[in-house]
Amino acid sequence: MSQSWKPLPDGLSEPARRLAEELRAVKDAHRISLAELGKRTYLSKASWERWLNGKRLITPQALAGMIAALDCDGELLTSLLRQAEAAREAAEGSAPVSEPVPAPVSEPVLAPVSEPVLVPAPVPVAVQAWPTEAPVRSAVLGRAAGWRRPSALLAAAVAVALVLAVSLYLHGLNGGTDAAAAGLPATSAEAGAAPLCQGIGCAGKDPQLMGCENDDHTLLTGNVGQVVLYLHYSPRCRAAWAGITEGAPGDTVTITNRTGWQETALIHWGYDNYSAMVDAGPADTTLRVCGHQPGGDGCLPLVTDPAARAATMAAPSPKAPSPVASVPVTESPTPSATS
């Protein structure tokens, strides 16, 4: 079905404007609504509204899904997308960059010395060089030379710095031993890097780049024909994502949460892929994973309260996910991603 389109924003580049017009023409030619377009591509209606109205540049993944679902000139659309991305990068790179202004360097002010002061030379002391001593000692010596103080004060400053450095080092050794003996929690470096996002902050982001796969719990697996679908969940990130394997180019998997937020993974080449994340933080979260391939469509069972389900599972190995049993897939010729 055709519709009355809003005027495209004035700030669009020419390739982006042409791409939006071509996308609108494809939708109108197939006489489908935005909701039907979202259903066929396993993407949300809101996302298609933004792309077709020029509010956002369509993603390569979404464009590939449209080309696979609808009869259209994929080569033309892909070319226009590349031109629009190049125009956006050129516009971002042409922003003026202010030259850094060097800070003024003030000349050191030397205190006048009326008469030379004769002091005995310091007695050299053999001190063992601890690993953490060198930076402190060099900093103190540099400042003492700049001040041009008498050598007696210099010797005192060096002695204080050495004592302080050795004390801190020994305290660190004892503190670490005491902490280990007391069974205190490991540091963040020992326990693994903290995730870079949580909950709604993870929505639309890559689970690997955000560190969320470090505690990945595979809540469900199932088959749609020969394709294997996965529902992944990270308790630390409070986010979930979908995976697909044993597939072929053109196969997709979509994950949808209770709010209707969807993320889709399309196999461009090879046989597997995974989606971006959706928010799984609220206590009433529900998650659904659905797959699409030429042999048919299907969805894994609806998962409620993924945090409680993950709590009953063994902690995953750092290099391999916890094994889970496969579950039956609900076959549906026209699945609803938001059901």
DRENZAVEX-17199 format. One record per residue (C-alpha): x, y, z. Coordinates in pm, 1 decimal. Each point is the difference from the previous one (the first is absolute). Layout:
BEGIN
+----------+----------+----------+
!       xx !       yy !       zz !
+----------+----------+----------+
!        X !        Y !        Z !
...
+----------+----------+----------+
END
This chain:
BEGIN
+----------+----------+----------+
!       xx !       yy !       zz !
+----------+----------+----------+
!      0.0 !      0.0 !      0.0 !
!    130.8 !    344.5 !    -84.5 !
!     -6.2 !    279.8 !    251.2 !
!     48.6 !    372.1 !     20.5 !
!    363.6 !     50.0 !     92.6 !
!    140.0 !    283.6 !    209.5 !
!    253.1 !    230.3 !   -165.9 !
!    355.2 !   -120.0 !     53.5 !
!    225.0 !    211.0 !    227.5 !
!    187.5 !    284.9 !   -168.9 !
!    334.8 !   -104.5 !    145.6 !
!     16.5 !   -332.0 !   -185.6 !
!    282.6 !    -53.8 !   -244.6 !
!    -99.9 !    -68.3 !   -358.7 !
!     84.9 !   -375.6 !     17.3 !
!   -192.1 !    -36.7 !    328.1 !
!   -302.1 !    181.5 !   -146.1 !
!      8.6 !   -217.5 !   -312.8 !
!     27.1 !   -314.3 !    214.6 !
!   -298.7 !     97.2 !    215.4 !
!   -207.5 !     69.4 !   -311.7 !
!     93.3 !   -337.6 !   -149.8 !
!    -87.4 !   -179.6 !    324.6 !
!   -338.3 !    171.4 !      4.3 !
!    -55.9 !   -101.8 !   -362.2 !
!     74.8 !   -365.8 !     79.7 !
!   -248.1 !      0.4 !    288.6 !
!   -270.1 !    170.6 !   -207.8 !
!     57.3 !   -233.9 !   -293.7 !
!    -73.8 !   -300.6 !    220.3 !
!   -304.8 !    174.1 !    152.3 !
!     87.7 !    -96.6 !    357.0 !
!    -17.9 !    190.3 !    326.4 !
!    292.9 !     82.5 !    226.1 !
!   -120.8 !   -268.1 !    239.9 !
!     -1.3 !   -261.6 !   -277.4 !
!    342.8 !    115.6 !   -116.6 !
!    130.7 !    -41.4 !    354.6 !
!   -155.0 !   -345.6 !     23.2 !
!    158.3 !   -117.8 !   -323.8 !
!    346.4 !    129.3 !     91.9 !
!    -18.2 !    -82.8 !    373.8 !
!     58.8 !    363.7 !     87.8 !
!   -220.9 !    242.9 !    188.6 !
!   -253.0 !    231.0 !   -161.3 !
!    157.8 !    294.5 !    185.9 !
!    339.6 !    -72.5 !   -155.2 !
!   -142.7 !     -4.2 !   -352.7 !
!   -184.4 !    325.2 !     68.0 !
!    330.2 !    168.1 !     91.8 !
!    183.8 !   -138.7 !   -303.3 !
!   -269.3 !     78.6 !   -256.8 !
!    -51.0 !    353.2 !    134.2 !
!    370.3 !     81.9 !     -7.6 !
!     39.6 !     29.2 !    377.9 !
!    272.0 !   -265.4 !      0.9 !
!    211.9 !   -161.6 !   -268.6 !
!   -108.9 !   -360.2 !    -50.1 !
!    246.7 !   -261.2 !    123.3 !
!    162.0 !   -246.2 !   -244.7 !
!   -161.5 !   -285.9 !    194.6 !
!   -349.6 !    147.1 !    -35.2 !
!     51.6 !     74.2 !   -369.8 !
!    114.7 !   -358.0 !    -59.0 !
!   -313.2 !   -123.3 !    174.8 !
!   -220.1 !    213.6 !   -224.8 !
!    178.1 !   -119.8 !   -313.9 !
!    -47.4 !   -361.5 !    111.2 !
!   -369.2 !     46.4 !     86.7 !
!   -120.0 !    220.8 !   -289.0 !
!     48.0 !      8.2 !   -375.1 !
!    219.3 !    307.0 !    -53.9 !
!    320.9 !    122.5 !   -160.8 !
!    244.6 !   -107.8 !    268.3 !
!    305.8 !    119.0 !   -191.6 !
!   -137.4 !    353.1 !    -32.8 !
!   -104.5 !     21.8 !    365.0 !
!    334.1 !   -132.7 !    123.6 !
!    187.8 !    247.5 !   -219.9 !
!   -209.0 !    289.8 !    130.8 !
!     60.5 !   -108.8 !    359.3 !
!    376.7 !     -3.6 !    -54.5 !
!    -15.1 !    347.2 !   -154.6 !
!   -210.9 !    128.4 !    291.0 !
!    242.3 !   -147.1 !    256.0 !
!    294.2 !    157.5 !   -184.6 !
!   -176.6 !    338.0 !     -3.5 !
!    -72.0 !    -26.6 !    373.2 !
!    363.2 !    -86.8 !     78.9 !
!    122.0 !    287.0 !   -216.9 !
!   -232.2 !    242.5 !    179.5 !
!    117.3 !   -121.7 !    338.9 !
!    365.0 !     22.1 !   -104.0 !
!    -32.5 !    355.4 !   -137.4 !
!    -86.3 !    151.2 !    338.5 !
!    258.8 !    268.1 !     88.9 !
!    254.8 !   -106.9 !    256.6 !
!    154.0 !    271.7 !    214.2 !
!    377.9 !      1.6 !     21.9 !
!    129.1 !    -67.5 !    350.5 !
!    145.4 !    308.2 !    165.9 !
!    317.2 !    -77.5 !    191.2 !
!     -7.1 !    103.9 !    361.2 !
!    243.7 !    275.0 !     92.6 !
!    311.0 !   -124.0 !    172.8 !
!    113.7 !    214.9 !    286.5 !
!    367.7 !     39.5 !     77.7 !
!    103.3 !   -141.9 !    336.7 !
!     49.5 !    262.9 !    267.3 !
!    327.9 !    -51.6 !    180.1 !
!     46.4 !    126.0 !    351.6 !
!    296.6 !    229.7 !     27.6 !
!    294.6 !   -146.0 !    186.6 !
!    210.1 !    256.0 !    184.4 !
!    280.4 !   -231.1 !    104.2 !
!     91.5 !   -355.2 !    -85.2 !
!    -89.1 !   -242.7 !    276.5 !
!    253.1 !   -268.5 !     69.2 !
!   -148.3 !   -326.1 !    118.1 !
!    152.0 !   -342.4 !     30.6 !
!    -61.9 !   -234.8 !   -290.7 !
!   -267.8 !   -261.4 !     69.3 !
!    121.7 !   -345.2 !     89.5 !
!    -99.3 !   -243.9 !   -276.2 !
!   -230.5 !   -273.3 !    126.6 !
!    -54.9 !   -325.4 !   -186.9 !
!   -375.9 !    -45.4 !    -42.2 !
!   -165.9 !   -291.7 !   -179.6 !
!   -200.2 !    128.1 !   -298.0 !
!   -358.3 !   -125.1 !     30.5 !
!   -215.4 !    -16.9 !   -316.9 !
!   -217.8 !    294.0 !    106.0 !
!    284.3 !    218.5 !    122.6 !
!    140.9 !    133.4 !   -326.8 !
!   -291.7 !    231.5 !   -104.5 !
!    -21.2 !    159.4 !    346.3 !
!    373.9 !     51.1 !     29.1 !
!     36.7 !    156.8 !   -345.4 !
!   -288.3 !    240.2 !     62.9 !
!    146.1 !    116.8 !    330.8 !
!    349.3 !     47.0 !   -142.2 !
!   -131.4 !    198.1 !   -294.4 !
!   -189.2 !    244.6 !    219.3 !
!    293.1 !     40.3 !    242.5 !
!    234.2 !     91.9 !   -284.4 !
!   -247.3 !    255.2 !   -131.4 !
!    -30.3 !    173.6 !    336.3 !
!    380.0 !     32.2 !     37.7 !
!    -18.8 !    -78.9 !    373.5 !
!    309.0 !    -74.6 !    208.3 !
!    127.8 !   -353.1 !    -23.1 !
!    -89.0 !    -78.1 !    362.4 !
!   -368.7 !     55.2 !    -72.6 !
!     38.7 !   -201.6 !   -316.9 !
!    143.9 !   -292.8 !    192.9 !
!   -283.4 !     18.4 !    252.4 !
!   -263.5 !      5.0 !   -273.8 !
!    155.1 !   -302.5 !   -169.3 !
!     14.2 !   -190.4 !    326.5 !
!   -366.1 !     73.7 !     79.8 !
!   -106.6 !   -103.6 !   -349.4 !
!    190.4 !   -327.3 !     21.2 !
!   -146.4 !    -86.5 !    338.7 !
!   -350.3 !     82.6 !   -120.5 !
!     37.7 !   -206.4 !   -316.9 !
!    129.8 !   -303.2 !    187.6 !
!   -278.1 !     28.2 !    259.6 !
!   -269.8 !     15.1 !   -265.2 !
!    147.5 !   -294.5 !   -183.0 !
!     20.5 !   -216.6 !    312.7 !
!   -350.8 !    103.0 !     99.7 !
!   -125.7 !   -107.2 !   -340.6 !
!    164.4 !   -340.1 !     36.9 !
!   -142.0 !    -55.2 !    347.4 !
!   -339.5 !    136.5 !    -97.2 !
!    -27.0 !   -234.4 !   -296.0 !
!     97.1 !   -300.3 !    211.8 !
!   -244.5 !     94.9 !    273.9 !
!   -282.4 !     50.9 !   -249.2 !
!     59.3 !   -337.9 !   -161.3 !
!     15.4 !   -170.2 !    341.5 !
!   -321.0 !    172.1 !    108.9 !
!   -180.5 !   -120.6 !   -313.8 !
!    -87.8 !    351.1 !   -118.7 !
!   -148.1 !     42.7 !   -352.9 !
!    244.0 !      7.4 !   -287.0 !
!     76.8 !    324.6 !   -175.2 !
!   -177.7 !     95.5 !   -320.8 !
!    300.2 !   -107.3 !   -204.9 !
!     -9.3 !   -347.0 !    159.7 !
!   -376.6 !    -35.7 !    -22.8 !
!    -13.3 !    118.5 !   -361.6 !
!    -78.0 !    339.1 !   -148.1 !
!   -333.8 !    146.7 !    100.8 !
!   -264.4 !     25.7 !   -274.7 !
!    -22.9 !    330.9 !   -182.2 !
!   -380.4 !     18.9 !     17.3 !
!   -300.7 !   -125.9 !    194.8 !
!   -372.3 !    -34.6 !    -70.0 !
!   -142.4 !    256.3 !   -240.7 !
!    351.8 !    134.9 !    -51.2 !
!     89.6 !   -323.3 !   -182.1 !
!   -291.6 !     17.4 !   -245.1 !
!    121.7 !     -9.6 !   -358.9 !
!    363.5 !    -65.7 !     97.1 !
!    235.9 !   -288.3 !    -76.5 !
!     24.6 !   -250.0 !    291.2 !
!    363.5 !    -79.8 !    -80.0 !
!    115.4 !    361.8 !    -15.1 !
!   -185.0 !     81.5 !    323.6 !
!    150.6 !   -295.8 !    189.5 !
!   -340.9 !   -160.6 !     57.8 !
!     94.0 !   -336.7 !   -147.8 !
!    239.5 !    -59.2 !    292.4 !
!   -289.8 !   -135.9 !    209.4 !
!   -222.0 !   -113.6 !   -288.2 !
!   -272.8 !   -244.6 !    106.0 !
!   -163.5 !   -184.3 !   -290.5 !
!   -358.0 !    -16.8 !    129.9 !
!   -155.2 !   -182.5 !   -297.5 !
!     93.9 !   -174.8 !   -321.6 !
!   -226.2 !   -137.0 !   -271.2 !
!    -24.8 !    -82.1 !   -369.9 !
!   -188.5 !    150.1 !   -291.9 !
!     59.6 !   -264.1 !   -262.9 !
!    378.2 !    -44.4 !     -3.0 !
!     63.8 !    342.4 !    154.1 !
!     87.8 !     17.1 !    372.2 !
!   -123.5 !    300.6 !    201.0 !
!    140.2 !    119.6 !    332.7 !
!   -121.0 !    233.0 !    276.4 !
!    297.2 !    152.1 !    183.8 !
!    -19.5 !    196.7 !    327.3 !
!    260.2 !    185.9 !    208.0 !
!    -85.1 !     43.6 !    371.5 !
!    268.2 !    266.1 !     45.7 !
!   -119.7 !    204.7 !   -297.8 !
!   -369.2 !    -82.0 !     57.8 !
!    -35.6 !    -29.4 !   -378.4 !
!    -76.1 !   -275.2 !   -252.9 !
!     75.4 !    -78.5 !   -362.6 !
!    -78.0 !   -265.1 !   -260.5 !
!    231.0 !   -230.6 !   -191.5 !
!    -34.4 !   -213.4 !   -310.4 !
!    219.2 !   -277.6 !   -139.7 !
!    -15.3 !   -281.2 !   -254.5 !
!   -174.4 !    248.5 !   -229.1 !
!     62.9 !    148.5 !   -342.6 !
!     23.8 !    353.8 !   -141.6 !
!   -342.2 !    164.4 !     24.2 !
!   -108.6 !   -181.0 !    319.7 !
!    -86.4 !    226.5 !    293.7 !
!    -62.0 !    -18.5 !    373.2 !
!   -184.1 !    269.2 !    199.1 !
!    -23.9 !     61.4 !    374.0 !
!   -288.9 !    204.3 !    144.8 !
!    -51.5 !    115.1 !    358.9 !
!   -319.5 !     93.5 !    184.0 !
!     10.2 !    362.7 !   -119.2 !
!     13.4 !   -108.4 !   -365.1 !
!    366.0 !     92.0 !    -49.1 !
!    143.3 !   -227.5 !   -268.3 !
!    347.4 !    -82.6 !   -124.6 !
!     59.4 !   -220.4 !   -305.9 !
!    306.3 !   -188.9 !   -119.7 !
!     25.9 !    -79.3 !   -370.3 !
!    249.1 !   -254.2 !   -134.9 !
!    177.4 !    192.9 !   -275.5 !
!    250.6 !   -277.0 !    -67.6 !
!    113.2 !   -314.9 !    175.0 !
!   -243.7 !   -186.2 !    222.2 !
!    -37.8 !    193.1 !    327.9 !
!    -51.5 !    342.9 !    156.9 !
!   -128.0 !    165.6 !    317.2 !
!   -217.7 !    304.1 !     62.6 !
!     49.4 !    318.9 !    194.4 !
!   -139.0 !      4.9 !    354.4 !
!   -339.0 !     91.2 !    144.0 !
!    -72.8 !    121.5 !    352.3 !
!    -78.4 !   -286.3 !    240.1 !
!     31.0 !    190.8 !    327.1 !
!   -359.6 !     44.2 !    127.5 !
!   -143.7 !   -274.8 !    221.0 !
!   -293.7 !    -50.4 !   -238.9 !
!    227.3 !    -50.0 !   -304.0 !
!   -109.8 !   -253.5 !   -261.3 !
!    214.7 !   -114.4 !   -292.3 !
!    -90.6 !   -167.7 !   -329.0 !
!    239.8 !   -127.0 !   -267.9 !
!   -134.3 !    -72.9 !   -349.6 !
!    173.6 !   -123.3 !   -313.5 !
!    -73.8 !     32.6 !   -370.0 !
!    134.6 !   -208.1 !   -285.8 !
!   -134.3 !   -112.5 !   -337.1 !
!   -100.2 !   -334.2 !    152.2 !
!   -231.4 !    163.3 !    254.3 !
!    -32.2 !    225.8 !    301.8 !
!     -1.8 !    -85.4 !    368.4 !
!     40.6 !    140.6 !    350.6 !
!    153.2 !   -127.3 !    321.7 !
!   -233.6 !     -9.7 !    302.4 !
!    -57.7 !    331.6 !    178.5 !
!    242.8 !     52.7 !    290.8 !
!   -113.2 !    190.0 !    308.3 !
!    231.7 !    131.6 !    272.8 !
!    330.0 !    -91.5 !   -169.9 !
!    197.5 !    104.7 !    309.3 !
!   -171.6 !   -266.1 !    212.7 !
!     55.4 !   -262.8 !   -270.3 !
!    370.1 !     88.8 !    -27.1 !
!     38.0 !    -17.0 !    379.7 !
!    -90.6 !   -369.1 !     -7.9 !
!    271.4 !    -78.1 !   -255.7 !
!    366.4 !    -71.1 !     64.7 !
!    238.5 !    288.3 !    -56.1 !
!    132.3 !    -11.9 !   -357.6 !
!    359.4 !    -87.0 !    -74.0 !
!    213.3 !    293.9 !   -115.8 !
!     57.2 !   -171.4 !   -336.3 !
!   -309.6 !   -209.1 !    -55.7 !
!   -370.3 !     60.7 !     80.3 !
!   -188.1 !   -228.3 !    235.6 !
!   -168.7 !   -289.7 !   -183.5 !
!   -377.7 !     14.2 !    -12.0 !
!   -256.4 !   -239.5 !   -134.9 !
!   -180.1 !     81.8 !   -319.6 !
!   -364.9 !     97.2 !     25.6 !
!   -275.7 !    -50.0 !   -254.8 !
!    -67.7 !    282.8 !   -241.4 !
!   -348.6 !    136.8 !    -57.2 !
!    -45.7 !    -15.4 !   -375.7 !
!   -198.3 !    280.0 !   -155.0 !
!    -39.6 !     87.7 !   -371.0 !
!    -30.4 !    370.9 !     88.6 !
!    143.9 !     53.2 !    349.2 !
!    -61.1 !    322.5 !    186.0 !
!    329.3 !    137.2 !    133.3 !
!   -174.7 !    186.3 !    279.2 !
!   -210.4 !   -291.3 !    124.5 !
+----------+----------+----------+
END
